[in-house]
Amino acid sequence: MHSILYLHRAGSIVVSISAFQADDPGSSPGQRIQQKMEAQETSQENKSLYDKYYKFLMLIPVIVVLFSSVYLFLFYAKHQDIMLKDTTLSGGTTITVLSDVGDSKVKILKDEFSDLVVRKLTDSKTGEIIASIFESSVESEFLKSRIEKTLGYNLTNENSSVEFSGSALGEGFYKQLITAMVLAFLLMAIVVFVLFRTFIPSIAVIFAAFSDILVPLAVVNYFEIRLSAAGIAAFLMLIGYSVDTNLLLTTRAIKNREGMLNSRIYHAFKTGILMTLTSILAVLPAFFIVTGLPDSFRQIFLILAIGLFADIANTWFLNAGLIKLYCEKKGIT
């Protein structure tokens, strides 16, 4: 197809003839213009929908965080601590019996020891139970004697193992882990403030990271899961996951001025949600499908999965809305 351009210059007429090839063979300029108009209309419709509902979406993670905070407050009032701890953090006795102890016998022992926790170890190939683990805060000799009486035979080095840790050692280790987590959170907050040097975007990132820890902690407490050192390490990992997605969102929205604001948020969302879903798909099958994993591994996978789901709401509902409000107030489009 050819186009003819007439130019009038100083009384003369210059005729320019040029040829061009259509972007899509078989299409006409009118069809391409129509397609572009339809794409713009779709983009404008999506933009208006997001602008209409993003403030409502912000309420969802806020409500979840409020419920989690109230539950943790009530939990602390009842237990005088923010989490349930296993013997590695609180001290106590762990007895491993190399056999499957029946549920009826486990019930007898649980009725006698209110804080007794019983776990089963299974073979990774066959799924057969190969050991039963008993944990309690009582002295090792007393717990061992009661288990022997319930089972009807003596526990020896060949059919069992006994471990005991003092409460002072466990409490000291627990305090060190909590201190490490608080220090990591503070250092993260300092880096965020130095990077953005503005209050609202920095607070949004820090609040999202805090919420990603608060929500899974409330969930594991609700299901009365006793946390080990591995569980606290999982919360440290959540800080890193949260900072990744929130820094991506804030940097794209505030520092990168290419395109409209909604477009920048959307492109950050596509990258961030892919990162998060990939991590979720890595840990959930390991938790539900793989048998015979140590409880410490399963605890890490569970906490990470809950925290990553919370991160989706905290980052793309709450933080994205806060960043959008901030940009609109500052005239950043």
C-alpha positions as CSV (number, residue, x, y, z in Angstrom):
1,M,0.0,0.0,0.0
2,H,1.3,3.5,-0.8
3,S,0.8,6.9,0.8
4,I,1.1,10.2,-1.0
5,L,2.3,13.3,0.9
6,Y,1.8,16.7,-0.6
7,L,4.1,19.5,0.7
8,H,3.7,23.1,-0.3
9,R,7.0,24.9,-0.1
10,A,7.7,28.4,-1.5
11,G,5.2,28.2,-4.2
12,S,6.3,24.8,-5.3
13,I,4.6,21.5,-4.7
14,V,6.7,18.5,-3.7
15,V,5.1,15.2,-4.0
16,S,6.4,12.4,-1.8
17,I,5.4,8.8,-2.4
18,S,6.3,6.2,0.2
19,A,5.5,2.6,0.6
20,F,5.0,0.7,3.9
21,Q,4.2,-2.8,4.8
22,A,1.3,-3.5,7.2
23,D,2.3,-4.7,10.7
24,D,-0.2,-7.6,10.3
25,P,-0.4,-8.8,6.7
26,G,-3.9,-8.7,5.5
27,S,-5.0,-6.0,8.0
28,S,-5.8,-2.5,7.1
29,P,-4.9,0.7,9.0
30,G,-8.5,1.1,10.1
31,Q,-8.4,-2.4,11.7
32,R,-5.2,-1.7,13.5
33,I,-6.6,1.6,14.8
34,Q,-9.7,-0.1,16.0
35,Q,-7.6,-2.8,17.8
36,K,-5.6,-0.1,19.5
37,M,-8.7,1.7,20.6
38,E,-10.2,-1.5,22.0
39,A,-6.9,-2.2,23.9
40,Q,-7.0,1.4,25.3
41,E,-10.6,1.0,26.3
42,T,-9.8,-2.3,28.1
43,S,-6.9,-0.7,29.9
44,Q,-9.0,2.2,30.9
45,E,-11.7,-0.1,32.2
46,N,-9.1,-2.1,34.3
47,K,-7.7,1.2,35.6
48,S,-11.1,2.4,36.7
49,L,-11.9,-0.9,38.4
50,Y,-8.7,-0.8,40.4
51,D,-9.1,2.8,41.3
52,K,-12.6,2.1,42.4
53,Y,-11.9,-0.9,44.7
54,Y,-8.3,-0.6,45.9
55,K,-9.3,1.2,49.1
56,F,-11.8,-1.6,49.9
57,L,-9.0,-4.2,49.2
58,M,-6.8,-2.4,51.8
59,L,-9.3,-3.3,54.5
60,I,-8.9,-7.1,54.1
61,P,-5.3,-7.4,55.4
62,V,-6.0,-4.7,58.0
63,I,-8.9,-6.7,59.4
64,V,-6.8,-9.9,59.4
65,V,-3.9,-8.1,61.3
66,L,-6.4,-6.7,63.8
67,F,-7.9,-10.1,64.5
68,S,-4.4,-11.6,64.8
69,S,-3.3,-8.9,67.2
70,V,-6.3,-9.4,69.5
71,Y,-5.8,-13.2,69.5
72,L,-2.1,-12.9,70.3
73,F,-3.0,-10.5,73.2
74,L,-5.5,-13.0,74.6
75,F,-3.0,-15.8,74.0
76,Y,-0.3,-13.9,76.0
77,A,-2.7,-13.2,78.8
78,K,-3.4,-16.9,79.1
79,H,0.1,-18.4,78.6
80,Q,2.3,-15.5,79.6
81,D,4.2,-15.9,76.3
82,I,3.6,-15.1,72.7
83,M,4.1,-18.7,71.5
84,L,4.1,-22.3,72.7
85,K,7.7,-23.7,72.9
86,D,8.9,-27.2,72.6
87,T,11.6,-28.7,74.9
88,T,14.4,-27.3,72.8
89,L,13.4,-23.8,73.8
90,S,11.7,-24.3,77.2
91,G,13.7,-27.2,78.6
92,G,12.4,-30.7,79.5
93,T,12.6,-34.3,78.6
94,T,12.4,-36.0,75.2
95,I,12.0,-39.8,75.1
96,T,12.1,-41.6,71.7
97,V,10.5,-45.1,71.7
98,L,11.5,-47.2,68.7
99,S,8.0,-48.5,68.1
100,D,4.5,-47.4,67.4
101,V,2.8,-46.7,70.7
102,G,-1.0,-47.2,70.3
103,D,-3.4,-44.3,70.6
104,S,-5.0,-45.8,73.8
105,K,-1.7,-45.8,75.6
106,V,-0.9,-42.3,74.4
107,K,-4.2,-41.1,75.8
108,I,-3.4,-42.6,79.2
109,L,-0.1,-40.7,79.3
110,K,-1.6,-37.5,78.1
111,D,-4.3,-37.7,80.8
112,E,-1.4,-38.0,83.4
113,F,0.8,-35.3,81.9
114,S,-1.1,-32.2,80.7
115,D,1.9,-30.8,78.8
116,L,2.9,-34.0,77.1
117,V,3.4,-33.8,73.3
118,V,3.5,-37.0,71.3
119,R,4.8,-37.2,67.8
120,K,5.2,-40.2,65.4
121,L,8.1,-40.8,63.0
122,T,7.4,-42.6,59.8
123,D,9.5,-44.3,57.2
124,S,9.9,-42.1,54.1
125,K,9.5,-45.0,51.7
126,T,6.8,-47.2,53.3
127,G,5.0,-44.7,55.5
128,E,5.2,-47.2,58.4
129,I,5.5,-45.6,61.9
130,I,9.0,-46.4,63.2
131,A,9.2,-44.4,66.4
132,S,7.1,-42.4,69.0
133,I,8.5,-39.3,70.6
134,F,7.3,-38.1,74.0
135,E,8.1,-34.5,75.2
136,S,7.3,-33.0,78.5
137,S,8.7,-30.6,81.1
138,V,8.9,-33.2,83.8
139,E,12.1,-34.9,84.9
140,S,13.5,-37.6,82.7
141,E,13.4,-40.5,85.2
142,F,9.9,-39.8,86.3
143,L,8.6,-39.6,82.7
144,K,10.5,-42.7,81.7
145,S,9.1,-44.7,84.6
146,R,5.5,-43.8,83.7
147,I,6.0,-44.6,80.0
148,E,7.5,-48.0,81.0
149,K,4.5,-48.7,83.2
150,T,2.1,-47.8,80.4
151,L,3.9,-49.8,77.8
152,G,4.5,-52.8,80.1
153,Y,8.3,-53.2,79.4
154,N,11.5,-51.5,80.3
155,L,13.1,-48.9,78.1
156,T,16.8,-49.6,77.2
157,N,19.4,-48.1,75.0
158,E,18.4,-50.6,72.3
159,N,14.7,-49.7,72.1
160,S,14.7,-46.0,73.2
161,S,16.7,-42.8,73.8
162,V,16.3,-40.2,76.5
163,E,17.3,-36.5,76.2
164,F,17.0,-33.9,78.9
165,S,17.8,-30.1,78.7
166,G,17.6,-27.7,81.6
167,S,15.1,-24.9,81.6
168,A,17.8,-22.3,82.0
169,L,19.6,-23.5,78.8
170,G,16.4,-23.6,76.8
171,E,15.2,-20.2,78.0
172,G,18.6,-18.7,77.2
173,F,18.6,-20.1,73.7
174,Y,15.0,-18.8,73.2
175,K,16.0,-15.3,74.3
176,Q,18.9,-15.3,71.9
177,L,16.7,-16.3,69.0
178,I,14.2,-13.6,69.8
179,T,16.9,-11.0,70.1
180,A,18.3,-12.1,66.7
181,M,14.9,-11.8,65.1
182,V,14.3,-8.3,66.6
183,L,17.7,-7.2,65.5
184,A,17.2,-8.4,62.0
185,F,13.9,-6.6,61.8
186,L,15.4,-3.3,63.0
187,L,18.3,-3.6,60.5
188,M,15.8,-4.2,57.8
189,A,13.9,-1.1,58.8
190,I,17.0,1.0,58.8
191,V,17.9,-0.1,55.3
192,V,14.4,0.7,54.0
193,F,14.5,4.2,55.5
194,V,17.9,4.8,54.0
195,L,16.8,3.5,50.6
196,F,13.6,5.6,50.2
197,R,14.2,8.4,52.7
198,T,10.4,9.1,52.9
199,F,8.2,8.2,55.8
200,I,5.1,6.6,54.3
201,P,6.7,4.2,51.7
202,S,9.2,3.1,54.4
203,I,6.5,2.5,57.0
204,A,4.4,0.6,54.5
205,V,7.3,-1.8,53.8
206,I,8.0,-2.3,57.5
207,F,4.4,-2.8,58.4
208,A,4.0,-5.4,55.7
209,A,7.0,-7.3,57.0
210,F,5.6,-7.1,60.5
211,S,2.2,-8.4,59.4
212,D,3.8,-11.3,57.6
213,I,5.2,-12.4,60.9
214,L,2.2,-11.6,63.0
215,V,-0.4,-13.6,61.0
216,P,1.4,-17.0,60.8
217,L,2.3,-16.6,64.5
218,A,-1.4,-16.3,65.4
219,V,-2.2,-19.3,63.2
220,V,0.3,-21.7,64.7
221,N,-0.7,-20.6,68.2
222,Y,-4.4,-21.2,67.3
223,F,-3.5,-24.8,66.3
224,E,-1.4,-25.1,69.4
225,I,1.8,-26.0,67.6
226,R,4.9,-25.9,69.8
227,L,7.6,-24.0,68.1
228,S,11.2,-25.1,67.9
229,A,14.3,-23.2,67.0
230,A,13.6,-24.1,63.4
231,G,10.2,-22.5,63.6
232,I,11.7,-19.2,64.8
233,A,14.2,-19.4,61.9
234,A,11.3,-19.6,59.6
235,F,10.0,-16.3,60.8
236,L,13.4,-14.8,60.1
237,M,13.1,-16.1,56.5
238,L,9.7,-14.5,56.2
239,I,11.3,-11.1,56.8
240,G,13.5,-11.6,53.7
241,Y,10.5,-12.8,51.6
242,S,8.4,-9.8,52.6
243,V,11.1,-7.3,51.9
244,D,11.7,-8.7,48.4
245,T,8.2,-8.2,47.2
246,N,7.6,-4.9,49.0
247,L,10.9,-3.3,47.8
248,L,10.0,-4.4,44.3
249,L,6.6,-2.7,44.5
250,T,7.9,0.5,46.1
251,T,10.8,0.9,43.8
252,R,8.7,0.3,40.6
253,A,6.0,2.7,41.8
254,I,8.1,5.6,43.2
255,K,11.5,5.5,41.6
256,N,10.7,4.2,38.2
257,R,8.6,6.9,36.4
258,E,8.1,5.1,33.1
259,G,4.4,4.6,32.3
260,M,1.4,5.4,34.3
261,L,1.2,4.6,38.1
262,N,-1.3,1.8,37.7
263,S,0.8,0.2,34.9
264,R,3.9,0.3,37.1
265,I,2.0,-1.3,40.0
266,Y,0.6,-4.0,37.7
267,H,4.0,-4.9,36.3
268,A,5.5,-5.1,39.8
269,F,2.5,-7.4,40.7
270,K,3.2,-9.7,37.8
271,T,6.8,-10.2,38.9
272,G,6.1,-10.3,42.6
273,I,3.2,-12.7,42.5
274,L,5.3,-15.1,40.4
275,M,8.0,-15.1,43.0
276,T,5.6,-15.7,45.8
277,L,3.6,-18.4,44.1
278,T,6.8,-20.2,43.1
279,S,7.9,-20.3,46.8
280,I,4.5,-21.5,47.9
281,L,4.5,-24.3,45.3
282,A,7.9,-25.3,46.6
283,V,7.0,-25.7,50.3
284,L,3.4,-26.9,50.3
285,P,4.0,-30.2,48.4
286,A,6.9,-30.9,50.8
287,F,4.6,-30.4,53.8
288,F,1.6,-32.4,52.6
289,I,3.1,-35.0,50.3
290,V,6.6,-35.9,51.5
291,T,6.3,-38.3,54.5
292,G,9.0,-39.0,57.1
293,L,10.3,-35.4,57.3
294,P,11.5,-34.2,60.7
295,D,9.1,-32.0,62.5
296,S,11.5,-29.1,62.3
297,F,11.4,-29.2,58.5
298,R,7.6,-29.5,58.4
299,Q,7.3,-26.6,60.8
300,I,9.5,-24.4,58.6
301,F,7.4,-25.3,55.5
302,L,4.1,-24.6,57.3
303,I,5.2,-21.2,58.7
304,L,6.6,-20.2,55.3
305,A,3.4,-21.2,53.5
306,I,1.2,-19.2,55.9
307,G,3.5,-16.2,55.8
308,L,3.6,-16.2,52.0
309,F,-0.1,-16.2,51.7
310,A,-0.3,-13.4,54.2
311,D,2.4,-11.5,52.1
312,I,0.2,-11.6,49.0
313,A,-2.6,-9.7,50.9
314,N,-0.2,-7.4,52.8
315,T,1.8,-6.4,49.7
316,W,-0.6,-6.3,46.9
317,F,-3.8,-5.2,48.8
318,L,-2.5,-3.0,51.6
319,N,1.0,-1.8,50.6
320,A,0.0,-1.2,47.0
321,G,-3.0,0.9,48.1
322,L,-0.8,2.9,50.5
323,I,1.8,3.6,47.8
324,K,-1.0,4.6,45.4
325,L,-2.5,7.1,47.9
326,Y,1.0,8.5,48.6
327,C,1.8,8.9,44.9
328,E,-1.5,10.6,44.2
329,K,-1.0,13.0,47.1
330,K,2.5,13.8,45.8
331,G,1.4,14.2,42.2
332,I,3.3,11.1,41.0
333,T,1.5,9.6,38.1
